[in-house]
Amino acid sequence: MTSKNNRPVSPHLQVYKLPLTGLISISHRMTGVMLSVGLVFFVYIISAVAGGADSYAAMQDLMGVWLIRLIYWGFIYALFFHLCHGIRHLIWDAGQSFEHETLDHYAKLELMASFALTVVTFIFV
């Protein structure tokens, strides 16, 4: 695809396919934002505990709603994903694993580890 003056045009986002490491990087930023927003909810929980029996009961009722529980487990997954990606960055800071095959391998390992940690937390909590 070229423009009127025969200069090449960059591929559109619908044509360009991000590599797995790019998707993981974007996801890492998104989970960081989700964790920041989740901290507001965490402050609400702490204030409900400190607020006495009535506010604690209201918070417990809210935590029983299926959508809130889903958001809660999404927060837990985001926490573990962010942790696993942070460990990956520590490995990179040591100057290791910059080869293309290793990057994809660690990205898949990171996804599996964060999912496994979330499932283990779900089972034992």
LUMVO-166664 format. One record per atom (N, C-alpha, C, O, CB): x negated, y, z negated; atom name. Coordinates in pm, 1 decimal. Last residue first. Glycine has a CB too. Example, Ala and Ser with C-alpha at 12.3 -4.5 7.8 and 13.67 -1.06 7.14 Angstrom:
2
REC       c1       c2       c3 site
REC  -1285.0   -225.0   -708.0    N
REC  -1367.0   -106.0   -714.0   CA
REC  -1290.0      3.0   -787.0    C
REC  -1340.9    113.8   -803.9    O
REC  -1408.4    -59.8   -572.5   CB
REC  -1319.0   -569.0   -780.0    N
REC  -1230.0   -450.0   -780.0   CA
REC  -1320.0   -330.0   -780.0    C
REC  -1423.6   -331.9   -846.5    O
REC  -1130.8   -447.3   -904.6   CB
//
This chain:
125
REC       c1       c2       c3 site
REC    764.6  -2068.4  -4975.9    N
REC    824.0  -1955.3  -5048.2   CA
REC    971.8  -1974.6  -5066.2    C
REC   1038.5  -1889.3  -5124.9    O
REC    798.0  -1824.6  -4975.4   CB
REC    664.7  -2275.8  -4823.1    N
REC    629.9  -2272.5  -4964.1   CA
REC    689.8  -2155.2  -5041.7    C
REC    667.4  -2144.2  -5162.2    O
REC    482.9  -2269.1  -4977.4   CB
REC    764.8  -2231.8  -4563.6    N
REC    788.4  -2359.5  -4630.5   CA
REC    767.9  -2346.9  -4781.6    C
REC    845.9  -2401.8  -4859.4    O
REC    695.5  -2467.5  -4573.2   CB
REC    675.3  -1976.9  -4499.6    N
REC    818.7  -2002.8  -4500.5   CA
REC    849.5  -2131.0  -4579.0    C
REC    948.5  -2137.5  -4651.9    O
REC    872.3  -2013.6  -4356.0   CB
REC    399.0  -2022.0  -4501.3    N
REC    457.5  -1929.7  -4598.9   CA
REC    607.6  -1954.2  -4612.0    C
REC    661.4  -1952.6  -4722.8    O
REC    430.6  -1783.0  -4558.1   CB
REC    384.3  -2190.1  -4280.3    N
REC    342.9  -2240.3  -4412.4   CA
REC    399.9  -2151.7  -4521.8    C
REC    444.7  -2202.0  -4624.9    O
REC    188.2  -2246.4  -4423.6   CB
REC    468.6  -2010.1  -4081.0    N
REC    547.7  -2131.3  -4109.2   CA
REC    512.1  -2185.8  -4246.9    C
REC    601.2  -2224.1  -4322.7    O
REC    523.6  -2240.0  -4000.4   CB
REC    258.3  -1822.6  -4092.5    N
REC    397.1  -1779.8  -4118.6   CA
REC    483.7  -1900.0  -4154.1    C
REC    563.9  -1892.9  -4247.3    O
REC    456.2  -1706.1  -3995.5   CB
REC     42.8  -1981.2  -4020.1    N
REC     43.9  -1918.4  -4152.3   CA
REC    184.4  -1871.6  -4190.3    C
REC    224.2  -1880.2  -4306.5    O
REC    -53.7  -1800.1  -4155.8   CB
REC    119.6  -2043.5  -3755.6    N
REC    107.6  -2149.5  -3856.2   CA
REC    110.6  -2092.0  -3997.8    C
REC    174.8  -2149.0  -4086.1    O
REC    -22.1  -2229.0  -3834.7   CB
REC    105.9  -1789.1  -3635.0    N
REC    233.9  -1860.5  -3639.7   CA
REC    230.6  -1968.0  -3747.7    C
REC    326.6  -1983.0  -3823.3    O
REC    266.3  -1923.7  -3502.5   CB
REC   -166.3  -1737.1  -3666.5    N
REC    -68.9  -1646.3  -3727.8   CA
REC     69.1  -1711.7  -3737.0    C
REC    140.8  -1692.3  -3835.1    O
REC    -59.8  -1515.3  -3647.6   CB
REC   -275.1  -1952.3  -3519.7    N
REC   -303.6  -1937.6  -3662.2   CA
REC   -201.2  -1847.4  -3729.4    C
REC   -154.1  -1878.6  -3838.7    O
REC   -444.4  -1881.7  -3683.2   CB
REC   -181.7  -1904.3  -3257.2    N
REC   -144.8  -2027.6  -3327.8   CA
REC   -165.4  -2013.2  -3478.8    C
REC    -81.4  -2057.6  -3557.1    O
REC   -227.1  -2146.4  -3274.5   CB
REC   -303.0  -1655.9  -3203.9    N
REC   -157.7  -1670.2  -3198.9   CA
REC   -111.9  -1792.9  -3276.3    C
REC    -15.0  -1786.7  -3352.0    O
REC   -109.9  -1678.9  -3054.2   CB
REC   -575.0  -1729.4  -3228.7    N
REC   -518.0  -1624.3  -3312.8   CA
REC   -365.7  -1632.9  -3317.7    C
REC   -306.2  -1618.7  -3424.5    O
REC   -560.7  -1487.0  -3261.8   CB
REC   -603.0  -1911.2  -3022.8    N
REC   -623.9  -1955.4  -3160.3   CA
REC   -561.4  -1856.3  -3258.7    C
REC   -502.5  -1895.9  -3359.2    O
REC   -774.3  -1971.9  -3189.1   CB
REC   -567.2  -1740.0  -2806.0    N
REC   -470.8  -1848.5  -2829.3   CA
REC   -480.9  -1899.5  -2972.4    C
REC   -379.4  -1927.6  -3036.0    O
REC   -494.3  -1964.4  -2730.1   CB
REC   -793.6  -1578.9  -2845.3    N
REC   -660.3  -1518.2  -2841.1   CA
REC   -552.9  -1623.5  -2867.9    C
REC   -459.0  -1599.1  -2943.6    O
REC   -635.8  -1450.2  -2704.3   CB
REC  -1003.3  -1760.0  -2826.8    N
REC   -976.7  -1695.6  -2955.5   CA
REC   -839.3  -1628.8  -2958.0    C
REC   -775.6  -1623.2  -3063.2    O
REC  -1085.1  -1592.4  -2986.1   CB
REC   -976.5  -1820.7  -2551.3    N
REC   -966.2  -1925.5  -2652.6   CA
REC   -933.1  -1865.3  -2788.6    C
REC   -844.3  -1914.5  -2858.2    O
REC  -1097.0  -2006.2  -2660.5   CB
REC  -1022.3  -1573.9  -2427.9    N
REC   -891.2  -1637.1  -2415.8   CA
REC   -870.6  -1745.0  -2521.5    C
REC   -760.8  -1759.7  -2575.2    O
REC   -874.4  -1696.8  -2277.0   CB
REC  -1291.6  -1538.6  -2509.2    N
REC  -1189.6  -1438.4  -2540.6   CA
REC  -1050.0  -1499.9  -2535.2    C
REC   -969.3  -1480.6  -2626.2    O
REC  -1199.0  -1319.5  -2443.5   CB
REC  -1419.4  -1758.4  -2398.4    N
REC  -1411.6  -1747.8  -2543.7   CA
REC  -1305.0  -1647.2  -2584.5    C
REC  -1235.3  -1668.0  -2683.8    O
REC  -1547.4  -1707.8  -2602.1   CB
REC  -1403.4  -1695.6  -2128.3    N
REC  -1338.8  -1817.5  -2177.4   CA
REC  -1320.6  -1811.8  -2328.9    C
REC  -1218.2  -1855.6  -2381.2    O
REC  -1421.1  -1941.6  -2138.4   CB
REC  -1555.4  -1452.9  -2121.8    N
REC  -1415.2  -1454.9  -2082.2   CA
REC  -1342.3  -1577.9  -2138.2    C
REC  -1231.3  -1565.3  -2189.9    O
REC  -1404.1  -1452.0  -1929.7   CB
REC  -1757.8  -1368.0  -2406.1    N
REC  -1740.5  -1437.2  -2279.4   CA
REC  -1591.3  -1451.9  -2250.2    C
REC  -1510.2  -1462.0  -2342.3    O
REC  -1810.3  -1575.8  -2282.0   CB
REC  -1795.6  -1265.3  -2653.2    N
REC  -1746.5  -1171.8  -2552.6   CA
REC  -1730.3  -1237.5  -2415.8    C
REC  -1693.2  -1170.6  -2319.4    O
REC  -1840.3  -1053.5  -2541.7   CB
REC  -1889.8  -1379.8  -2909.7    N
REC  -1770.4  -1424.4  -2835.1   CA
REC  -1712.0  -1319.8  -2739.8    C
REC  -1592.8  -1289.7  -2745.5    O
REC  -1663.9  -1465.3  -2932.1   CB
REC  -2047.9  -1132.5  -3122.5    N
REC  -2022.6  -1268.7  -3075.8   CA
REC  -1896.1  -1275.9  -2990.9    C
REC  -1808.1  -1190.1  -2999.2    O
REC  -2011.1  -1364.1  -3194.6   CB
REC  -2113.0   -909.8  -3272.1    N
REC  -2170.2   -923.7  -3138.4   CA
REC  -2148.8  -1060.3  -3077.0    C
REC  -2223.9  -1100.4  -2988.1    O
REC  -2315.9   -894.9  -3143.0   CB
REC  -1985.7   -856.4  -3500.7    N
REC  -2111.1   -930.1  -3515.7   CA
REC  -2178.1   -953.3  -3380.6    C
REC  -2287.3  -1009.8  -3374.4    O
REC  -2085.9  -1064.1  -3585.3   CB
REC  -1755.0   -753.0  -3402.3    N
REC  -1850.1   -659.9  -3463.0   CA
REC  -1985.6   -724.5  -3486.1    C
REC  -2088.0   -656.3  -3490.7    O
REC  -1795.4   -607.3  -3594.3   CB
REC  -1625.6   -989.9  -3330.8    N
REC  -1676.1   -901.5  -3224.7   CA
REC  -1778.3   -803.0  -3281.0    C
REC  -1877.7   -772.6  -3214.9    O
REC  -1559.5   -824.7  -3157.6   CB
REC  -1559.3  -1075.8  -3585.9    N
REC  -1646.4  -1159.5  -3502.7   CA
REC  -1706.6  -1074.7  -3390.6    C
REC  -1825.2  -1087.0  -3359.7    O
REC  -1567.6  -1280.5  -3443.6   CB
REC  -1386.5   -869.2  -3655.0    N
REC  -1509.1   -889.4  -3732.4   CA
REC  -1609.1   -974.8  -3655.3    C
REC  -1729.4   -949.0  -3659.0    O
REC  -1477.0   -955.0  -3867.3   CB
REC  -1182.6   -917.7  -3472.2    N
REC  -1263.4   -795.8  -3458.0   CA
REC  -1392.3   -804.8  -3539.3    C
REC  -1495.9   -753.4  -3497.0    O
REC  -1182.5   -672.8  -3501.7   CB
REC  -1081.5  -1152.6  -3584.4    N
REC  -1139.1  -1155.2  -3449.2   CA
REC  -1226.6  -1032.1  -3424.9    C
REC  -1332.8  -1042.3  -3363.5    O
REC  -1027.2  -1162.5  -3342.9   CB
REC   -978.6  -1047.0  -3816.7    N
REC  -1090.4  -1141.9  -3825.0   CA
REC  -1159.9  -1152.6  -3690.5    C
REC  -1282.5  -1160.6  -3683.4    O
REC  -1041.3  -1281.1  -3871.0   CB
REC   -772.3   -897.5  -3701.1    N
REC   -879.0   -829.0  -3773.2   CA
REC  -1000.9   -917.8  -3790.4    C
REC  -1114.1   -870.6  -3780.2    O
REC   -829.5   -782.7  -3908.7   CB
REC   -611.5  -1100.6  -3609.7    N
REC   -678.0  -1015.4  -3510.9   CA
REC   -790.5   -934.9  -3576.1    C
REC   -892.3   -907.6  -3512.6    O
REC   -576.3   -920.6  -3444.0   CB
REC   -524.5  -1201.2  -3855.5    N
REC   -602.1  -1286.7  -3764.5   CA
REC   -675.2  -1203.8  -3659.6    C
REC   -789.3  -1234.5  -3624.9    O
REC   -510.5  -1388.7  -3695.5   CB
REC   -384.1   -973.5  -3955.4    N
REC   -497.0  -1030.9  -4028.1   CA
REC   -585.5  -1113.7  -3934.3    C
REC   -707.6  -1097.9  -3934.1    O
REC   -446.8  -1117.8  -4145.0   CB
REC   -181.8   -949.7  -3766.4    N
REC   -275.3   -838.7  -3784.9   CA
REC   -401.0   -886.7  -3857.7    C
REC   -511.8   -844.5  -3824.6    O
REC   -208.2   -723.7  -3863.5   CB
REC    -51.2  -1190.2  -3813.3    N
REC   -108.6  -1163.3  -3681.1   CA
REC   -214.4  -1053.5  -3691.8    C
REC   -322.3  -1063.6  -3633.6    O
REC      2.2  -1122.5  -3580.1   CB
REC     35.8  -1154.2  -4078.5    N
REC    -60.8  -1259.5  -4047.3   CA
REC   -126.7  -1237.7  -3911.0    C
REC   -245.9  -1264.2  -3895.3    O
REC      7.6  -1395.8  -4050.6   CB
REC    210.1   -931.3  -4039.8    N
REC    100.8   -925.8  -4136.1   CA
REC     -6.2  -1030.3  -4103.9    C
REC   -125.1   -998.9  -4102.1    O
REC    154.0   -946.6  -4278.2   CB
REC    393.0  -1033.7  -3858.2    N
REC    309.2   -919.7  -3819.1   CA
REC    189.2   -906.8  -3912.4    C
REC     78.9   -874.7  -3868.0    O
REC    391.4   -789.1  -3819.8   CB
REC    514.4  -1229.3  -4020.0    N
REC    437.1  -1268.8  -3901.4   CA
REC    343.4  -1156.1  -3858.5    C
REC    227.2  -1180.8  -3826.2    O
REC    531.6  -1306.7  -3785.0   CB
REC    634.9  -1057.9  -4208.3    N
REC    536.0  -1156.3  -4253.3   CA
REC    450.3  -1201.4  -4134.9    C
REC    328.1  -1211.1  -4146.9    O
REC    605.9  -1278.5  -4319.9   CB
REC    810.5   -921.9  -4039.2    N
REC    707.7   -847.8  -4111.6   CA
REC    596.7   -941.0  -4158.4    C
REC    478.6   -907.4  -4149.5    O
REC    769.0   -774.1  -4231.2   CB
REC    974.0  -1133.4  -3966.2    N
REC    896.5  -1064.3  -3862.3   CA
REC    784.2   -983.1  -3923.7    C
REC    674.8   -975.5  -3867.7    O
REC    987.2   -973.3  -3778.7   CB
REC   1089.7  -1180.3  -4211.3    N
REC    997.3  -1280.5  -4158.0   CA
REC    917.3  -1225.8  -4040.2    C
REC    804.0  -1268.4  -4017.4    O
REC   1073.8  -1405.6  -4115.2   CB
REC   1241.4   -939.6  -4227.0    N
REC   1144.3   -974.0  -4330.9   CA
REC   1043.0  -1075.2  -4278.0    C
REC    922.7  -1057.8  -4297.7    O
REC   1215.9  -1030.1  -4455.5   CB
REC   1410.8   -967.6  -4010.4    N
REC   1313.9   -857.8  -4011.2   CA
REC   1203.9   -885.7  -4112.6    C
REC   1086.7   -858.4  -4086.8    O
REC   1383.4   -723.5  -4043.0   CB
REC   1556.9  -1185.0  -4108.2    N
REC   1481.1  -1198.8  -3983.0   CA
REC   1374.6  -1089.5  -3973.7    C
REC   1261.3  -1116.1  -3933.5    O
REC   1576.1  -1192.1  -3860.2   CB
REC   1675.3  -1065.4  -4330.3    N
REC   1584.2  -1178.9  -4350.1   CA
REC   1498.3  -1200.8  -4225.9    C
REC   1379.7  -1231.7  -4237.3    O
REC   1663.5  -1307.3  -4383.3   CB
REC   1835.8   -880.5  -4199.7    N
REC   1728.7   -831.5  -4287.3   CA
REC   1628.0   -942.5  -4313.5    C
REC   1507.7   -916.8  -4318.5    O
REC   1786.5   -778.6  -4421.1   CB
REC   2011.0  -1057.5  -4074.2    N
REC   1927.9   -968.1  -3992.8   CA
REC   1810.9   -913.8  -4075.3    C
REC   1699.2   -902.8  -4024.7    O
REC   2012.7   -851.3  -3936.7   CB
REC   2140.7  -1185.3  -4288.6    N
REC   2054.5  -1262.3  -4198.6   CA
REC   1963.1  -1173.2  -4115.6    C
REC   1848.7  -1210.2  -4089.3    O
REC   2138.8  -1348.0  -4106.7   CB
REC   2131.8  -1059.4  -4618.4    N
REC   2185.2  -1042.4  -4483.2   CA
REC   2087.9  -1106.9  -4383.6    C
REC   1966.9  -1085.9  -4392.7    O
REC   2207.5   -890.3  -4449.9   CB
REC   1997.3  -1065.3  -4858.0    N
REC   2070.0  -1185.1  -4817.4   CA
REC   2127.5  -1177.3  -4677.4    C
REC   2168.4  -1279.5  -4622.4    O
REC   2179.7  -1211.6  -4913.5   CB
REC   1900.4   -816.4  -4911.2    N
REC   1803.8   -916.2  -4864.5   CA
REC   1871.1  -1045.8  -4820.6    C
REC   1808.9  -1127.7  -4753.0    O
REC   1702.8   -945.8  -4973.8   CB
REC   2131.3   -696.1  -5014.8    N
REC   2080.6   -654.2  -4884.1   CA
REC   1984.6   -757.9  -4826.8    C
REC   1987.1   -784.5  -4706.6    O
REC   2010.7   -518.1  -4895.0   CB
REC   2140.3   -825.0  -5262.5    N
REC   2250.0   -840.8  -5166.9   CA
REC   2205.5   -804.5  -5025.9    C
REC   2238.1   -873.8  -4929.5    O
REC   2369.6   -754.5  -5207.9   CB
REC   1904.0   -724.8  -5373.6    N
REC   1917.0   -868.8  -5350.4   CA
REC   2029.7   -897.7  -5252.0    C
REC   2016.3   -985.7  -5167.0    O
REC   1942.0   -942.7  -5482.9   CB
REC   1972.4   -455.3  -5397.0    N
REC   1863.1   -493.1  -5307.9   CA
REC   1870.5   -642.4  -5275.0    C
REC   1845.9   -681.9  -5161.1    O
REC   1726.8   -458.5  -5371.7   CB
REC   2174.4   -475.8  -5588.0    N
REC   2206.8   -422.4  -5455.2   CA
REC   2098.8   -460.2  -5353.8    C
REC   2129.1   -493.0  -5239.1    O
REC   2222.8   -269.0  -5461.0   CB
REC   2022.6   -571.9  -5802.7    N
REC   2130.0   -655.1  -5747.8   CA
REC   2169.7   -607.9  -5608.1    C
REC   2195.7   -689.6  -5519.8    O
REC   2252.4   -653.1  -5841.0   CB
REC   1859.0   -347.9  -5846.5    N
REC   1797.9   -475.3  -5809.1   CA
REC   1902.1   -568.4  -5746.2    C
REC   1873.1   -636.1  -5647.5    O
REC   1733.4   -542.4  -5932.3   CB
REC   2044.1   -158.8  -5926.2    N
REC   1973.8   -136.6  -5799.3   CA
REC   1905.2   -264.4  -5752.5    C
REC   1893.9   -287.8  -5632.2    O
REC   1870.4    -23.3  -5813.8   CB
REC   2125.8   -285.6  -6167.6    N
REC   2221.0   -254.7  -6060.9   CA
REC   2151.2   -234.9  -5926.5    C
REC   2195.2   -288.6  -5824.8    O
REC   2301.0   -129.9  -6096.6   CB
REC   1892.2   -311.5  -6327.1    N
REC   1966.0   -430.4  -6283.6   CA
REC   2059.7   -401.5  -6166.7    C
REC   2072.2   -483.8  -6076.1    O
REC   2045.6   -486.9  -6399.5   CB
REC   1630.3    -76.6  -6223.4    N
REC   1722.2   -142.4  -6315.0   CA
REC   1801.9   -252.9  -6248.3    C
REC   1783.0   -284.1  -6130.8    O
REC   1815.8    -41.8  -6374.5   CB
REC   1431.8     33.4  -6066.9    N
REC   1553.1    109.9  -6092.3   CA
REC   1651.8     45.4  -6185.3    C
REC   1750.1    109.1  -6223.1    O
REC   1619.7    137.1  -5966.8   CB
REC   1225.9   -134.0  -6004.9    N
REC   1202.4    -40.2  -6114.0   CA
REC   1330.2     33.4  -6155.7    C
REC   1337.3     89.0  -6265.3    O
REC   1096.1     60.3  -6073.5   CB
REC   1343.1   -263.6  -5788.6    N
REC   1302.6   -341.4  -5906.4   CA
REC   1285.8   -249.6  -6026.8    C
REC   1326.8   -283.7  -6137.8    O
REC   1171.1   -418.1  -5878.8   CB
REC   1371.0    -48.6  -5617.5    N
REC   1490.9   -118.1  -5664.2   CA
REC   1460.4   -202.4  -5786.9    C
REC   1542.1   -211.6  -5878.5    O
REC   1548.7   -206.0  -5553.1   CB
REC   1106.9     16.0  -5567.8    N
REC   1188.5    113.3  -5640.9   CA
REC   1317.9     49.5  -5691.6    C
REC   1369.1     88.5  -5796.5    O
REC   1220.8    234.1  -5551.2   CB
REC   1033.5   -213.7  -5424.5    N
REC    967.5   -182.8  -5551.5   CA
REC   1050.8    -84.7  -5634.0    C
REC   1063.8   -100.2  -5755.4    O
REC    827.0   -124.9  -5526.3   CB
REC   1200.2   -183.7  -5200.9    N
REC   1211.5   -301.8  -5286.8   CA
REC   1150.3   -274.7  -5423.7    C
REC   1208.8   -309.0  -5526.5    O
REC   1143.3   -423.1  -5221.3   CB
REC   1104.3     58.3  -5092.5    N
REC   1243.6     47.7  -5135.8   CA
REC   1260.9    -69.7  -5232.0    C
REC   1329.1    -56.7  -5333.7    O
REC   1337.0     31.5  -5014.0   CB
REC    849.2    -23.0  -5025.2    N
REC    864.1     78.7  -5129.8   CA
REC   1007.9     78.4  -5182.7    C
REC   1030.7     96.1  -5302.4    O
REC    826.4    219.7  -5075.3   CB
REC    918.7   -193.8  -4816.8    N
REC    853.4   -248.0  -4936.0   CA
REC    864.7   -149.7  -5052.7    C
REC    887.5   -190.7  -5166.5    O
REC    705.1   -279.6  -4906.7   CB
REC   1010.7    -10.5  -4629.1    N
REC   1104.3   -107.3  -4685.8   CA
REC   1047.5   -168.5  -4813.9    C
REC   1121.7   -192.2  -4909.3    O
REC   1136.1   -217.9  -4583.3   CB
REC    767.1    109.8  -4577.9    N
REC    877.6    191.4  -4629.5   CA
REC    981.0    100.5  -4694.7    C
REC   1032.7    130.8  -4802.3    O
REC    942.8    276.2  -4515.8   CB
REC    627.3   -100.5  -4466.3    N
REC    586.4    -51.7  -4597.7   CA
REC    692.4     39.0  -4660.2    C
REC    705.3     44.1  -4782.6    O
REC    454.1     22.9  -4586.7   CB
REC    734.5   -126.9  -4214.1    N
REC    771.9   -223.4  -4317.2   CA
REC    731.7   -180.1  -4456.2    C
REC    795.3   -219.0  -4554.1    O
REC    710.7   -356.0  -4287.5   CB
REC    596.1     70.0  -4079.2    N
REC    739.6     88.6  -4101.9   CA
REC    787.4     -5.0  -4212.5    C
REC    870.7     32.9  -4294.9    O
REC    819.6     63.5  -3971.5   CB
REC    345.3    -56.6  -4081.2    N
REC    361.9     76.6  -4140.8   CA
REC    508.3    105.2  -4171.7    C
REC    540.6    158.5  -4277.9    O
REC    306.2    184.5  -4047.2   CB
REC    401.8   -288.9  -3941.0    N
REC    359.7   -298.6  -4080.7   CA
REC    374.0   -164.2  -4151.9    C
REC    410.5   -159.3  -4269.3    O
REC    214.8   -347.7  -4089.4   CB
REC    458.8   -181.0  -3689.9    N
REC    563.8   -251.0  -3763.6   CA
REC    528.4   -265.0  -3911.4    C
REC    615.8   -254.2  -3997.4    O
REC    588.5   -388.7  -3702.6   CB
REC    205.1    -82.8  -3624.2    N
REC    316.4     11.6  -3640.9   CA
REC    428.5    -54.0  -3721.6    C
REC    486.4      8.4  -3810.5    O
REC    369.9     59.2  -3502.6   CB
REC     71.9   -327.1  -3608.3    N
REC     25.7   -224.7  -3701.4   CA
REC    133.5   -122.1  -3728.3    C
REC    151.8    -78.9  -3842.1    O
REC    -98.5   -156.1  -3647.9   CB
REC    206.5   -448.6  -3401.5    N
REC    224.0   -502.9  -3536.2   CA
REC    173.3   -406.1  -3641.3    C
REC    226.0   -402.8  -3752.5    O
REC    152.2   -636.6  -3549.6   CB
REC    113.7   -285.2  -3191.6    N
REC    255.9   -287.0  -3225.4   CA
REC    279.4   -343.3  -3365.4    C
REC    362.9   -291.7  -3439.7    O
REC    333.5   -368.9  -3122.4   CB
REC   -157.7   -350.4  -3188.7    N
REC   -116.2   -212.1  -3217.7   CA
REC     30.6   -207.4  -3259.7    C
REC     67.2   -134.5  -3351.9    O
REC   -139.0   -121.5  -3094.4   CB
REC   -135.8   -619.5  -3120.5    N
REC   -201.8   -580.7  -3245.3   CA
REC   -162.2   -438.5  -3284.9    C
REC   -136.4   -411.0  -3402.1    O
REC   -355.1   -591.6  -3231.2   CB
REC    -22.3   -603.9  -2868.5    N
REC     55.4   -661.7  -2978.1   CA
REC     -3.8   -625.0  -3113.3    C
REC     69.5   -602.1  -3209.5    O
REC     62.5   -813.5  -2964.1   CB
REC   -240.6   -503.4  -2728.5    N
REC   -118.6   -422.2  -2738.1   CA
REC    -32.5   -471.7  -2854.5    C
REC     23.3   -391.8  -2929.7    O
REC    -38.0   -427.2  -2604.8   CB
REC   -409.4   -725.5  -2757.9    N
REC   -450.1   -593.8  -2806.7   CA
REC   -329.1   -501.9  -2825.0    C
REC   -317.8   -431.7  -2925.5    O
REC   -550.9   -529.9  -2709.9   CB
REC   -267.1   -924.7  -2628.5    N
REC   -295.6   -938.9  -2770.8   CA
REC   -332.8   -803.7  -2831.0    C
REC   -291.9   -771.7  -2942.6    O
REC   -408.7  -1040.9  -2793.5   CB
REC   -272.9   -825.6  -2367.8    N
REC   -144.2   -840.9  -2435.8   CA
REC   -162.6   -852.9  -2587.2    C
REC    -83.9   -798.3  -2664.5    O
REC    -69.9   -964.0  -2382.0   CB
REC   -549.4   -842.5  -2325.2    N
REC   -481.8   -712.8  -2319.1   CA
REC   -347.2   -717.2  -2389.9    C
REC   -311.4   -624.8  -2463.0    O
REC   -462.7   -669.5  -2173.9   CB
REC   -591.7  -1115.8  -2339.7    N
REC   -654.9  -1030.0  -2440.1   CA
REC   -593.7   -890.1  -2441.1    C
REC   -586.8   -826.2  -2546.0    O
REC   -805.3  -1020.7  -2414.5   CB
REC   -449.5  -1202.2  -2113.2    N
REC   -403.4  -1238.6  -2246.1   CA
REC   -464.4  -1149.0  -2353.6    C
REC   -395.9  -1110.7  -2448.4    O
REC   -436.4  -1383.9  -2274.5   CB
REC   -421.5   -931.3  -1870.2    N
REC   -480.6  -1054.9  -1922.6   CA
REC   -431.4  -1080.1  -2065.6    C
REC   -378.2   -990.0  -2130.5    O
REC   -636.0  -1047.3  -1919.2   CB
REC   -132.9   -815.8  -1696.6    N
REC   -230.4   -796.0  -1803.1   CA
REC   -292.2   -929.5  -1843.9    C
REC   -221.9  -1030.3  -1851.3    O
REC   -164.9   -727.8  -1924.4   CB
REC    -82.5   -780.5  -1362.8    N
REC    -61.4   -873.1  -1473.4   CA
REC   -172.6   -853.7  -1576.1    C
REC   -290.5   -872.6  -1546.4    O
REC    -57.3  -1020.4  -1423.2   CB
REC     81.4   -552.1  -1153.7    N
REC    -39.2   -582.3  -1229.8   CA
REC     -5.8   -673.9  -1346.3    C
REC     88.8   -647.9  -1420.6    O
REC   -105.5   -453.2  -1280.2   CB
REC    343.3   -507.0  -1073.9    N
REC    257.0   -590.2   -990.9   CA
REC    137.5   -638.3  -1071.9    C
REC     96.9   -753.9  -1059.6    O
REC    210.1   -512.9   -866.1   CB
REC    457.9   -338.8  -1251.6    N
REC    529.8   -461.6  -1223.0   CA
REC    446.1   -557.2  -1139.1    C
REC    475.5   -676.7  -1133.9    O
REC    660.1   -430.6  -1152.2   CB
REC    285.2   -122.5  -1249.4    N
REC    286.0   -208.4  -1366.6   CA
REC    361.5   -338.8  -1343.4    C
REC    332.4   -439.2  -1408.4    O
REC    346.5   -135.0  -1482.9   CB
REC    126.6    -99.5   -924.9    N
REC    231.5    -63.5  -1018.8   CA
REC    231.2   -162.1  -1135.2    C
REC    181.8   -274.0  -1121.0    O
REC    369.6    -61.1   -949.0   CB
REC   -211.6    -32.1   -835.0    N
REC    -97.5   -123.7   -844.0   CA
REC     -0.2    -79.0   -951.8    C
REC    -40.0    -27.4  -1056.2    O
REC   -145.3   -266.5   -872.6   CB
REC   -292.9    284.5   -681.9    N
REC   -309.1    186.6   -789.6   CA
REC   -189.0     93.8   -794.7    C
REC    -77.3    134.5   -762.9    O
REC   -327.9    257.1   -925.3   CB
REC   -345.9    317.0   -337.4    N
REC   -263.5    352.2   -451.1   CA
REC   -283.1    243.5   -557.5    C
REC   -289.0    124.8   -525.5    O
REC   -112.2    366.8   -409.9   CB
REC   -597.8    441.1   -113.8    N
REC   -529.8    331.9   -184.6   CA
REC   -454.7    383.8   -307.1    C
REC   -495.1    481.0   -370.8    O
REC   -631.1    224.3   -226.9   CB
REC   -526.1    676.5    143.0    N
REC   -599.7    645.9     19.6   CA
REC   -525.3    533.9    -53.3    C
REC   -402.3    532.3    -54.1    O
REC   -614.2    774.0    -72.5   CB
REC   -397.3    773.0    369.3    N
REC   -466.6    644.4    376.0   CA
REC   -555.4    616.5    255.3    C
REC   -650.9    539.5    265.7    O
REC   -549.5    638.7    500.4   CB
REC   -234.5    989.0    323.8    N
REC   -370.5   1017.9    367.3   CA
REC   -458.6    892.9    363.7    C
REC   -580.9    904.2    355.9    O
REC   -431.1   1127.0    280.1   CB
REC      6.4    876.8    233.3    N
REC      2.7    943.7    363.9   CA
REC   -140.1    966.0    413.4    C
REC   -163.9    962.2    534.1    O
REC     75.4   1077.1    356.1   CB
REC   -106.4    569.5     70.8    N
REC    -28.6    693.3     77.2   CA
REC    -46.3    755.5    214.7    C
REC   -106.9    695.0    303.1    O
REC    -71.6    793.0    -34.5   CB
REC    -64.7    213.0     89.7    N
REC   -143.9    335.0     97.8   CA
REC    -51.4    455.2    104.2    C
REC     66.2    443.7    138.6    O
REC   -237.7    331.9    220.1   CB
REC    -85.6   -117.4      0.0    N
REC      0.0      0.0      0.0   CA
REC    -90.3    123.9      0.0    C
REC   -181.4    135.4    -82.0    O
REC     97.4     -0.3   -123.6   CB
//
